[in-house]
Structures are given as structure tokens and as C-alpha cells.
Amino acid sequence: MTSPHPTIGNLLRALRARNDWTLKEMSERCGIPVSTLSKVEHDRLSLTYDKLQQVAQRLNMRMSELFAEEEGDPEPAVTARRSIGRIEDAVRVNTPNYDYYYLCPELRRKRMIPVLTRVRSGSLEEFGALVHHTGEEYVHVLEGAIRVHTEFYDPIVLKAGEAVYLDSSMGHAYTTAEGCEEALLLGVCSSADEQLLESLMTLHGDEGTEGGHAAAPPVRAPTGVRSSRRRRTGRG
């Protein structure tokens, strides 16, 4: 019988087991209450990006190490691996401009990063500076309409069912199109850099992430885009 893919709770529990820490010792080391850690390990609660970053910093680890499996034999050329992209297993990052749901987080060394993105910013002035990162990306509009801003091209409006493929090292940003309050995107970022996921998440730093420990709410595609708006506290 095939074992289930590890969740954030599975990975934290495995990390604790590798270091032979009790739940209390883990709590004292990372600054997360015992009751919260227990719920996370049993997949009854998730941790937002700022809390995951806190855990990594307190344990003197890189963020990518939190998601790393125990070292073993080198990965074979053909793995036949797969992952089901369920929103409840996604790593959630909230910023003033976007809500990100990084899907299939249990896969290691992947060169494609699938992510659902909820876009809220209505203008480039509101968004801030264009972002850059390694690789390429494909973004498909599931709901609403967006304006794609890029460093070397005029802005273009994309509606539901339309998509853009671009060089991610070129400055870029996605904002909602005129008359659209929110939009829902499915994106895939790709790079030869095995640390792509960490690079994407650290684009946002601490800004715009919501505190506390909350499980990611459902994202329904293609319905439910106009859910309650969240507090805006920075750029991202």
C-alpha cells in the first residue's frame, strides 16, 4: 500500500523525531506553543509563512531544510513520483497584493512550482516595484481579469481562459483589470534552481503575511473569487 504524501505536520514531526526531541522540547526551541505544534503535527492546523520562518530561524535552519526529507540515496533519473494538489495541504503566503497557495509542497527538488494566486491590487502604483526571480512562469487566468505589467512590454489585459508565459527574470507584476475587484490565477514557475520555492517565498520576507496559526481556507475554482478582503500591511 502506498504511503500518503507528507504534509507540513508530517514533515515537522519527522524533523522532531530525527533530532529526538519531545513535543515540549520542540516547542521551547521554536517558540510555538505545545498545543499548536500538536495540532499541526496531526494536520488539524497549519502554519502561515511567518511562523514557518520563525521555526526555521529559531532552529538555525534554512527554510528549505524544513521541507527536506532525510538524506538517502541520490534520486534516480526516473522517479515515477506524483502529487495531488489539494488546497488544504498547500503552503499559504499572504501579502498585501496576493494570496499565494503553493501546491504539492511535499515534493523535493522539483523544477516546477504550481501555485494558486488571488490577486487584489488594482494598479501598479498600489502594487509597488516590479518583481524579479529566476526561471520562467506560465500564468492562466481562472477567474476575473488581470493586467500584466512587464519591464519591456506595454501592459496587457488577460481575461478568464487566457494566459501568459514569460521570463521571470524580467520585472513583472499582476494587478486586477479595471472593473475587477479580485482575480484567481493558476501559475507554474520553473527553474533549474532547486531552491526555487525558497526563492519565491523569500521574495515577500515578513511583509504581508498574516500572524497566528490558521488552516488555509478553501479556494474554489472557478468560483469564490470575491471572498472577504484581507488586511494590507506591505508590499509583495
N, C-alpha and C positions, 0 to 999 in steps of 0.2 A: 504493500500500500504506500502510495506516495505521500510524504510528509507535507504539511501545509507550508506555504511560503512564510518566512519570518516577518512579524510585524515589528513596529517600534518597541512594543513591550517585550517581544521575544529577544530582540537584539540587546536591550538594556539588561534583561535577565541573564543572557549569555555572558555579557560583559562582567556582570557582578559575579557569576559563577567562575569565570576564568581567573578572577582576582581573589576568589574565596572570601568574599565579603558577605556579611549578613545584610539584611534589608536596612537595619539600623545603621550599620557602618557606611553603607552606600549613601543613605540619607545625610549623614553627618559630613561626608566627603563632598557631596554635590550641592547641598543646601536645599534639597527638595524634601518636603515632609514625607515621613514613612507611609502614611495613609495614601498620599498621592502616588508615590512610587509603586505601592502595591496595586493600586487600581490600573496604573499604566502597564505594569507587567502582566496583568490579567486582561489587558485590552478593553478595560471599561472606561478608560480615559486616555486622551492624547496630550502631547506637549507641544506648545507653539514654538516657533523657531527661536525666540529669545530665551526660552527655558532650556531648549536643547543646547544652545550656545553657552548658557550658564553652566550646564553639566559638563560640557567639553572643557571650558576654562577652569572650572574647579578641579577637574580630574587631570589637568595639564595634558590634554589631548587635542588633536585637530578634530574638527567637525567630522571629516570623512572617516576617522577611526571609530566614531560611534556607530557607523553603519557598516563597519568592516567585519567580515566573518573571520573565524580563527584561521590562521595560516595553515596551508596544507600543500599538496602537490600543485604544480602550475596548472592553470586552466587549460584543458585540451583545446585544440583548434576548433573542433565541432562539439558543442555543448548540448544541443537539443533542449536548451532551457526555455522556459516561458514564464510569464507572469500575468495574472489577471489584474487589470487596473480598476480596483474598487476605491471609491472616494473615501470610505471610512479608513482605508489603510494609507491614504496619501499623507505626505508631509506638507503641512499648511504654513504658508508665509503670508502675512497681511502687511500691506504697505498702503500709504495714502492713495496711490494711483491704481494699484492692482490688488486682488486677492489671488494668490497662486496655490494650486493643489498639485504638488509633484507626485505623479503616479508611479506605481511599481518601484517603490524605494528599496525593496529588499534585493534587487538585482545589483551585483557588484560589477565594476569595470565596464559599464555599458557606455556606448558611444552615442546613444540617442536618449535624450531626456524628454519624456512625454509630460506635458503639463496643461492642466485646465487653468485658464486665466479669466477672471472677471475684471473688466475694465471700467473705471469710474471717471477718470479725469476727462474734462470736456475740451481742453485746449492745451497747446504746448506750453503756454505761459503758466498754466496751472500745474502741468506735469513737471517742468524743470528741465535740466540738461538731458540731452540725448544719452543713451547708454551704449556701451561697447562691451563685447566679450568675445572669446574665441569661437571659431566654428561657423556654422550656418544654421538657419532655422526656417521652418515652414509653419505658417500660422493660418488656420482655417476658421472663418467666422461661423459660429454655430447659431448665434442669436444677435439681433441688433445690427449695428453698423459701426465701423471704425474708420478713423483717418490714420493712415500710415505715414509717419514722418521719417525721412531718412536724410543722411548727411549730403548726398549727392544727387537727389532726385526731388522733384516737386511732390508735395503731399498728394495722396490719392485716397479716395473713399472706397471701402470694400463693404459689401452687404452680405447678409447671411447666404452661405453657399459659395462665397468667393474666398480666395486665398492669396497669400504672398509667400515667396521663397526669397530669402535674402542672405547676404554675407553679414554675419553678426558682428564682425569687427568694425563695420561701418556704423556710425552713430545712428540710432533708431529709437522710435517711441511709438506707442499705440495709444490714441485717445478716442473717445466716443465721437461719432459724427454728429453734425448739427441735428437737433431734434431727438437724439437718442440718449437716454439717461445712463444706461448700462449696456454692456455687450459681453457676450460669452465666447471665448476663443478656445480652440484646441491647438496647441503648438507642439512641435517637436524640434528640440535643439540638438545639434550633432557636432561632435568634435573628436579629433584624435586624442585630445587631452582626457586622461582617465579621471581627472579631478574636476570635470566639467560641472557636475552637480554642485560641488562645494563652491566653485567659482560663481555660479549663478546665484546661489543663496547668499554669498557674502557680498554681492553687489548692493544688497539692501542694508547690511550692517544691522544695528539695533533699531533703526528708524522704521516706524510704521508697523511694527509687529505688536500684536495685542498681548498684554500680560495675562497671567493666570494660566490655568490648565483646562482647556476646553476641547472636547472632541470636535472634529471638523463637521459642520452641518452638511446636510445633503446638497449636492449640486445636481440639479435635474437638467438634462439636455434632451430636447431643445427648449424646455420650458423653465420658468422660475428665475429668469434673469433679474427681474426687478424686485429683489429681496431688499430687506432693510439695509440702509447705507451705514457704513461704519465710520468711526472717528478717524479724522485725518490728522496726523501728527508729524509728518515729514515728507521726504521725497523717496520715491522708489519706483 
